[in-house]
């Protein structure tokens, strides 16, 4: 099965995002939330966790090859000017944006969904 791609423009539509820089016609193939193992061409997802804010690593993601990022953080003008060749999408909530993208991507495939559940040592 091939990996169906969506354009930046479609991501903007799905997530009600705002394009801060980059080309809206670029196709996005893959996504990553970890700058340590990001691949060239990935869309970086800036996710704020309990201890670490992934939005603080956007510059590192770009330096490691990310083609763009989805963020809910207000980025500095300096960062925006430094990476005008990268796609930067601003959303209200990165987690909700990822959920919407996943739902859309799932709708592109006509395959069954299987859930594996269970419990261990339940008394």
N, CA and C atoms as an extended XYZ file, in Angstrom:
369
Properties=species:S:1:pos:R:3:atomname:S:1:resname:S:1:resid:I:1 pbc="F F F"
N         0.849       -1.166        0.000 N   UNK     1
C         0.000        0.000        0.000 CA  UNK     1
C         0.899        1.235        0.000 C   UNK     1
N         0.554        2.213       -0.860 N   UNK     2
C         1.364        3.415       -0.892 CA  UNK     2
C         0.901        4.407        0.169 C   UNK     2
N         1.823        5.272        0.556 N   UNK     3
C         1.533        6.280        1.556 CA  UNK     3
C         0.923        7.487        0.861 C   UNK     3
N        -0.335        7.728        1.067 N   UNK     4
C        -1.012        8.856        0.436 CA  UNK     4
C        -0.581       10.140        1.134 C   UNK     4
N        -0.208       11.101        0.304 N   UNK     5
C         0.313       12.361        0.825 CA  UNK     5
C        -0.782       13.414        0.810 C   UNK     5
N        -0.639       14.386        1.684 N   UNK     6
C        -1.545       15.525        1.656 CA  UNK     6
C        -0.704       16.791        1.545 C   UNK     6
N        -1.269       17.813        0.975 N   UNK     7
C        -0.537       19.064        0.786 CA  UNK     7
C        -0.612       19.925        2.049 C   UNK     7
N         0.291       20.864        2.116 N   UNK     8
C         0.280       21.835        3.211 CA  UNK     8
C        -1.060       22.561        3.203 C   UNK     8
N        -1.558       22.900        2.031 N   UNK     9
C        -2.841       23.591        1.925 CA  UNK     9
C        -3.963       22.771        2.560 C   UNK     9
N        -3.946       21.444        2.352 N   UNK    10
C        -4.971       20.576        2.946 CA  UNK    10
C        -4.826       20.542        4.471 C   UNK    10
N        -3.590       20.521        4.947 N   UNK    11
C        -3.358       20.565        6.402 CA  UNK    11
C        -3.929       21.854        6.981 C   UNK    11
N        -3.695       22.967        6.298 N   UNK    12
C        -4.226       24.256        6.756 CA  UNK    12
C        -5.748       24.199        6.851 C   UNK    12
N        -6.366       23.588        5.843 N   UNK    13
C        -7.824       23.464        5.814 CA  UNK    13
C        -8.332       22.561        6.939 C   UNK    13
N        -7.704       21.416        7.103 N   UNK    14
C        -8.125       20.439        8.110 CA  UNK    14
C        -8.008       21.013        9.521 C   UNK    14
N        -6.895       21.694        9.779 N   UNK    15
C        -6.574       22.154       11.137 CA  UNK    15
C        -6.970       23.598       11.405 C   UNK    15
N        -7.527       24.260       10.401 N   UNK    16
C        -7.817       25.683       10.526 CA  UNK    16
C        -6.552       26.440       10.932 C   UNK    16
N        -5.437       26.053       10.285 N   UNK    17
C        -4.150       26.646       10.603 CA  UNK    17
C        -3.848       27.873        9.773 C   UNK    17
N        -2.782       28.539       10.145 N   UNK    18
C        -2.327       29.737        9.442 CA  UNK    18
C        -0.912       29.474        8.936 C   UNK    18
N        -0.688       29.709        7.648 N   UNK    19
C         0.631       29.530        7.058 CA  UNK    19
C         1.472       30.764        7.334 C   UNK    19
N         2.539       30.591        8.146 N   UNK    20
C         3.416       31.713        8.483 CA  UNK    20
C         4.559       31.850        7.486 C   UNK    20
N         4.956       30.731        6.873 N   UNK    21
C         5.962       30.768        5.813 CA  UNK    21
C         5.908       29.465        5.032 C   UNK    21
N         6.480       29.494        3.831 N   UNK    22
C         6.565       28.282        3.029 CA  UNK    22
C         5.520       28.210        1.940 C   UNK    22
N         5.579       27.115        1.200 N   UNK    23
C         4.742       26.881        0.033 CA  UNK    23
C         3.570       25.979        0.407 C   UNK    23
N         2.363       26.442        0.151 N   UNK    24
C         1.167       25.673        0.516 CA  UNK    24
C         0.908       24.482       -0.402 C   UNK    24
N         1.626       24.394       -1.529 N   UNK    25
C         1.412       23.298       -2.472 CA  UNK    25
C         2.340       22.107       -2.250 C   UNK    25
N         3.254       22.198       -1.289 N   UNK    26
C         4.183       21.102       -0.992 CA  UNK    26
C         3.412       19.919       -0.413 C   UNK    26
N         3.795       18.711       -0.823 N   UNK    27
C         3.193       17.505       -0.267 CA  UNK    27
C         3.969       17.068        0.967 C   UNK    27
N         3.236       16.652        1.980 N   UNK    28
C         3.844       16.177        3.226 CA  UNK    28
C         3.763       14.655        3.232 C   UNK    28
N         4.925       14.024        3.383 N   UNK    29
C         4.997       12.559        3.336 CA  UNK    29
C         4.975       11.940        4.725 C   UNK    29
N         5.706       12.546        5.660 N   UNK    30
C         5.847       11.936        6.981 CA  UNK    30
C         5.982       13.013        8.051 C   UNK    30
N         5.766       12.592        9.268 N   UNK    31
C         5.720       13.501       10.417 CA  UNK    31
C         6.631       12.959       11.520 C   UNK    31
N         7.144       13.864       12.351 N   UNK    32
C         7.974       13.445       13.484 CA  UNK    32
C         7.810       14.431       14.626 C   UNK    32
N         7.838       13.906       15.834 N   UNK    33
C         7.778       14.760       17.023 CA  UNK    33
C         9.091       14.742       17.793 C   UNK    33
N        10.102       14.090       17.234 N   UNK    34
C        11.370       13.928       17.940 CA  UNK    34
C        12.525       14.388       17.058 C   UNK    34
N        13.188       15.455       17.449 N   UNK    35
C        14.293       15.999       16.649 CA  UNK    35
C        15.490       15.064       16.623 C   UNK    35
N        15.567       14.141       17.565 N   UNK    36
C        16.719       13.234       17.614 CA  UNK    36
C        16.700       12.202       16.502 C   UNK    36
N        15.513       11.886       15.989 N   UNK    37
C        15.455       10.906       14.905 CA  UNK    37
C        14.600       11.387       13.740 C   UNK    37
N        14.571       12.689       13.542 N   UNK    38
C        13.811       13.260       12.432 CA  UNK    38
C        14.516       12.945       11.118 C   UNK    38
N        13.748       12.699       10.084 N   UNK    39
C        14.302       12.427        8.761 CA  UNK    39
C        14.166       13.663        7.883 C   UNK    39
N        15.063       13.800        6.937 N   UNK    40
C        14.990       14.910        5.993 CA  UNK    40
C        13.635       14.853        5.299 C   UNK    40
N        12.933       15.966        5.296 N   UNK    41
C        11.630       16.039        4.645 CA  UNK    41
C        10.440       15.827        5.559 C   UNK    41
N        10.670       15.465        6.823 N   UNK    42
C         9.568       15.283        7.774 CA  UNK    42
C         8.939       16.624        8.144 C   UNK    42
N         7.669       16.575        8.487 N   UNK    43
C         6.983       17.707        9.092 CA  UNK    43
C         7.130       17.532       10.602 C   UNK    43
N         7.763       18.512       11.258 N   UNK    44
C         7.984       18.428       12.702 CA  UNK    44
C         6.731       18.875       13.443 C   UNK    44
N         6.377       18.143       14.486 N   UNK    45
C         5.206       18.434       15.303 CA  UNK    45
C         5.662       18.949       16.661 C   UNK    45
N         5.457       20.224       16.915 N   UNK    46
C         5.850       20.819       18.191 CA  UNK    46
C         4.789       20.546       19.239 C   UNK    46
N         5.056       19.575       20.094 N   UNK    47
C         4.087       19.155       21.106 CA  UNK    47
C         4.590       19.541       22.492 C   UNK    47
N         3.724       20.186       23.247 N   UNK    48
C         4.066       20.546       24.621 CA  UNK    48
C         3.689       19.404       25.542 C   UNK    48
N         4.701       18.842       26.229 N   UNK    49
C         4.466       17.763       27.176 CA  UNK    49
C         4.517       18.275       28.604 C   UNK    49
N         4.485       17.351       29.541 N   UNK    50
C         4.522       17.727       30.951 CA  UNK    50
C         5.863       18.328       31.353 C   UNK    50
N         6.959       17.767       30.805 N   UNK    51
C         8.295       18.230       31.186 CA  UNK    51
C         9.042       18.964       30.072 C   UNK    51
N         8.683       18.676       28.842 N   UNK    52
C         9.410       19.247       27.702 CA  UNK    52
C         8.414       19.853       26.724 C   UNK    52
N         8.756       21.029       26.208 N   UNK    53
C         7.932       21.672       25.193 CA  UNK    53
C         8.624       21.500       23.848 C   UNK    53
N         8.074       20.628       23.011 N   UNK    54
C         8.651       20.367       21.701 CA  UNK    54
C         8.750       21.598       20.821 C   UNK    54
N         7.942       22.605       21.108 N   UNK    55
C         8.004       23.851       20.342 CA  UNK    55
C         9.345       24.560       20.515 C   UNK    55
N        10.042       24.253       21.589 N   UNK    56
C        11.352       24.872       21.840 CA  UNK    56
C        12.441       24.274       20.959 C   UNK    56
N        12.115       23.226       20.204 N   UNK    57
C        13.108       22.528       19.384 CA  UNK    57
C        12.858       22.679       17.882 C   UNK    57
N        12.038       23.626       17.504 N   UNK    58
C        11.726       23.827       16.090 CA  UNK    58
C        12.982       24.152       15.289 C   UNK    58
N        13.812       25.037       15.792 N   UNK    59
C        15.037       25.398       15.077 CA  UNK    59
C        15.920       24.160       14.882 C   UNK    59
N        16.051       23.330       15.897 N   UNK    60
C        16.842       22.102       15.799 CA  UNK    60
C        16.232       21.162       14.762 C   UNK    60
N        14.903       21.073       14.743 N   UNK    61
C        14.234       20.215       13.761 CA  UNK    61
C        14.571       20.673       12.342 C   UNK    61
N        14.537       21.975       12.103 N   UNK    62
C        14.878       22.508       10.781 CA  UNK    62
C        16.335       22.215       10.439 C   UNK    62
N        17.216       22.402       11.402 N   UNK    63
C        18.638       22.153       11.170 CA  UNK    63
C        18.909       20.669       10.900 C   UNK    63
N        18.042       19.785       11.425 N   UNK    64
C        18.195       18.346       11.220 CA  UNK    64
C        17.447       17.841        9.988 C   UNK    64
N        16.841       18.746        9.220 N   UNK    65
C        16.252       18.353        7.946 CA  UNK    65
C        14.745       18.435        7.812 C   UNK    65
N        14.035       18.857        8.852 N   UNK    66
C        12.579       18.970        8.743 CA  UNK    66
C        12.216       19.964        7.641 C   UNK    66
N        11.199       19.641        6.861 N   UNK    67
C        10.760       20.539        5.797 CA  UNK    67
C         9.812       21.607        6.325 C   UNK    67
N         9.272       21.374        7.508 N   UNK    68
C         8.344       22.324        8.088 CA  UNK    68
C         7.959       21.922        9.491 C   UNK    68
N         7.059       22.714       10.085 N   UNK    69
C         6.593       22.389       11.437 CA  UNK    69
C         5.154       22.832       11.613 C   UNK    69
N         4.509       22.159       12.544 N   UNK    70
C         3.185       22.549       13.014 CA  UNK    70
C         3.361       22.895       14.479 C   UNK    70
N         2.960       24.104       14.841 N   UNK    71
C         3.198       24.593       16.195 CA  UNK    71
C         1.999       25.369       16.712 C   UNK    71
N         1.855       25.397       18.025 N   UNK    72
C         0.840       26.253       18.632 CA  UNK    72
C         1.486       27.388       19.426 C   UNK    72
N         2.787       27.555       19.239 N   UNK    73
C         3.537       28.596       19.939 CA  UNK    73
C         3.702       29.808       19.023 C   UNK    73
N         3.670       30.998       19.614 N   UNK    74
C         3.978       32.205       18.864 CA  UNK    74
C         5.488       32.265       18.693 C   UNK    74
N         5.947       32.155       17.465 N   UNK    75
C         7.379       32.110       17.184 CA  UNK    75
C         7.950       33.519       17.040 C   UNK    75
N         9.232       33.632       17.340 N   UNK    76
C         9.902       34.926       17.249 CA  UNK    76
C        10.045       35.340       15.789 C   UNK    76
N        10.078       36.638       15.569 N   UNK    77
C        10.283       37.169       14.225 CA  UNK    77
C        11.639       36.713       13.692 C   UNK    77
N        12.612       36.622       14.577 N   UNK    78
C        13.954       36.172       14.199 CA  UNK    78
C        13.917       34.754       13.613 C   UNK    78
N        13.199       33.860       14.256 N   UNK    79
C        13.083       32.480       13.767 CA  UNK    79
C        12.345       32.447       12.430 C   UNK    79
N        11.268       33.206       12.321 N   UNK    80
C        10.500       33.246       11.074 CA  UNK    80
C        11.348       33.770        9.918 C   UNK    80
N        12.169       34.779       10.186 N   UNK    81
C        13.022       35.350        9.144 CA  UNK    81
C        14.173       34.414        8.778 C   UNK    81
N        14.646       33.645        9.737 N   UNK    82
C        15.762       32.725        9.492 CA  UNK    82
C        15.335       31.542        8.624 C   UNK    82
N        14.076       31.123        8.747 N   UNK    83
C        13.625       29.917        8.058 CA  UNK    83
C        12.466       30.198        7.094 C   UNK    83
N        12.613       31.210        6.265 N   UNK    84
C        11.556       31.544        5.304 CA  UNK    84
C        11.360       30.452        4.257 C   UNK    84
N        12.365       29.599        4.086 N   UNK    85
C        12.263       28.503        3.113 CA  UNK    85
C        11.561       27.274        3.689 C   UNK    85
N        11.198       27.297        4.952 N   UNK    86
C        10.518       26.173        5.603 CA  UNK    86
C         9.027       26.461        5.728 C   UNK    86
N         8.242       25.400        5.770 N   UNK    87
C         6.805       25.534        5.997 CA  UNK    87
C         6.582       25.670        7.502 C   UNK    87
N         5.917       26.726        7.898 N   UNK    88
C         5.588       26.920        9.318 CA  UNK    88
C         4.086       27.145        9.407 C   UNK    88
N         3.428       26.218       10.098 N   UNK    89
C         1.981       26.279       10.270 CA  UNK    89
C         1.672       26.542       11.736 C   UNK    89
N         0.890       27.581       11.982 N   UNK    90
C         0.462       27.928       13.342 CA  UNK    90
C        -0.966       27.440       13.528 C   UNK    90
N        -1.183       26.668       14.588 N   UNK    91
C        -2.513       26.163       14.936 CA  UNK    91
C        -2.832       26.554       16.372 C   UNK    91
N        -4.082       26.411       16.757 N   UNK    92
C        -4.484       26.716       18.132 CA  UNK    92
C        -3.955       25.672       19.113 C   UNK    92
N        -3.971       24.398       18.697 N   UNK    93
C        -3.583       23.301       19.575 CA  UNK    93
C        -2.961       22.203       18.716 C   UNK    93
N        -1.677       21.945       18.911 N   UNK    94
C        -0.967       20.968       18.082 CA  UNK    94
C        -1.557       19.564       18.218 C   UNK    94
N        -1.897       19.154       19.425 N   UNK    95
C        -2.457       17.813       19.638 CA  UNK    95
C        -3.764       17.652       18.864 C   UNK    95
N        -4.644       18.636       18.949 N   UNK    96
C        -5.914       18.556       18.216 CA  UNK    96
C        -5.660       18.572       16.711 C   UNK    96
N        -4.671       19.326       16.274 N   UNK    97
C        -4.332       19.365       14.850 CA  UNK    97
C        -3.869       17.987       14.370 C   UNK    97
N        -3.025       17.330       15.162 N   UNK    98
C        -2.542       15.998       14.805 CA  UNK    98
C        -3.708       15.015       14.730 C   UNK    98
N        -4.630       15.118       15.659 N   UNK    99
C        -5.804       14.234       15.658 CA  UNK    99
C        -6.629       14.441       14.389 C   UNK    99
N        -6.798       15.683       13.982 N   UNK   100
C        -7.571       15.976       12.767 CA  UNK   100
C        -6.859       15.454       11.521 C   UNK   100
N        -5.535       15.606       11.479 N   UNK   101
C        -4.757       15.094       10.345 CA  UNK   101
C        -4.871       13.570       10.288 C   UNK   101
N        -4.734       12.917       11.443 N   UNK   102
C        -4.820       11.459       11.499 CA  UNK   102
C        -6.197       10.975       11.033 C   UNK   102
N        -7.237       11.644       11.469 N   UNK   103
C        -8.597       11.270       11.062 CA  UNK   103
C        -8.747       11.423        9.550 C   UNK   103
N        -8.242       12.509        9.011 N   UNK   104
C        -8.325       12.726        7.569 CA  UNK   104
C        -7.529       11.662        6.809 C   UNK   104
N        -6.291       11.417        7.265 N   UNK   105
C        -5.447       10.415        6.603 CA  UNK   105
C        -6.119        9.041        6.648 C   UNK   105
N        -6.725        8.689        7.763 N   UNK   106
C        -7.415        7.399        7.890 CA  UNK   106
C        -8.552        7.300        6.884 C   UNK   106
N        -9.240        8.408        6.634 N   UNK   107
C       -10.365        8.403        5.702 CA  UNK   107
C        -9.919        8.201        4.252 C   UNK   107
N        -8.642        8.358        3.979 N   UNK   108
C        -8.111        8.202        2.623 CA  UNK   108
C        -7.930        6.732        2.234 C   UNK   108
N        -7.976        5.841        3.204 N   UNK   109
C        -7.735        4.421        2.962 CA  UNK   109
C        -9.009        3.626        3.203 C   UNK   109
N        -9.232        2.627        2.366 N   UNK   110
C       -10.382        1.751        2.530 CA  UNK   110
C        -9.890        0.415        3.090 C   UNK   110
N        -9.515        0.455        4.361 N   UNK   111
C        -9.018       -0.750        5.030 CA  UNK   111
C        -9.684       -0.860        6.397 C   UNK   111
N        -9.825       -2.085        6.897 N   UNK   112
C       -10.454       -2.238        8.219 CA  UNK   112
C        -9.526       -1.752        9.341 C   UNK   112
N       -10.131       -1.337       10.408 N   UNK   113
C        -9.399       -0.929       11.599 CA  UNK   113
C        -9.507       -2.057       12.615 C   UNK   113
N        -8.381       -2.437       13.174 N   UNK   114
C        -8.346       -3.523       14.153 CA  UNK   114
C        -7.801       -2.962       15.465 C   UNK   114
N        -8.471       -3.268       16.549 N   UNK   115
C        -8.011       -2.840       17.871 CA  UNK   115
C        -7.595       -4.069       18.667 C   UNK   115
N        -6.455       -3.993       19.302 N   UNK   116
C        -5.980       -5.077       20.163 CA  UNK   116
C        -6.074       -4.566       21.597 C   UNK   116
N        -6.838       -5.262       22.396 N   UNK   117
C        -7.013       -4.855       23.787 CA  UNK   117
C        -6.764       -6.039       24.700 C   UNK   117
N        -6.681       -5.771       25.962 N   UNK   118
C        -6.493       -6.869       26.900 CA  UNK   118
C        -6.074       -6.365       28.267 C   UNK   118
N        -5.933       -7.286       29.164 N   UNK   119
C        -5.479       -6.933       30.495 CA  UNK   119
C        -4.584       -8.059       31.000 C   UNK   119
N        -3.732       -7.694       31.908 N   UNK   120
C        -2.799       -8.668       32.473 CA  UNK   120
C        -2.996       -8.691       33.987 C   UNK   120
N        -3.102       -9.897       34.521 N   UNK   121
C        -3.183      -10.100       35.981 CA  UNK   121
C        -4.276       -9.275       36.653 C   UNK   121
N        -5.422       -9.298       36.074 N   UNK   122
C        -6.538       -8.609       36.691 CA  UNK   122
C        -7.140       -9.520       37.749 C   UNK   122
N        -7.276       -9.050       38.964 N   UNK   123
C        -7.843       -9.861       40.047 CA  UNK   123
C        -9.276       -9.492       40.324 C   UNK   123
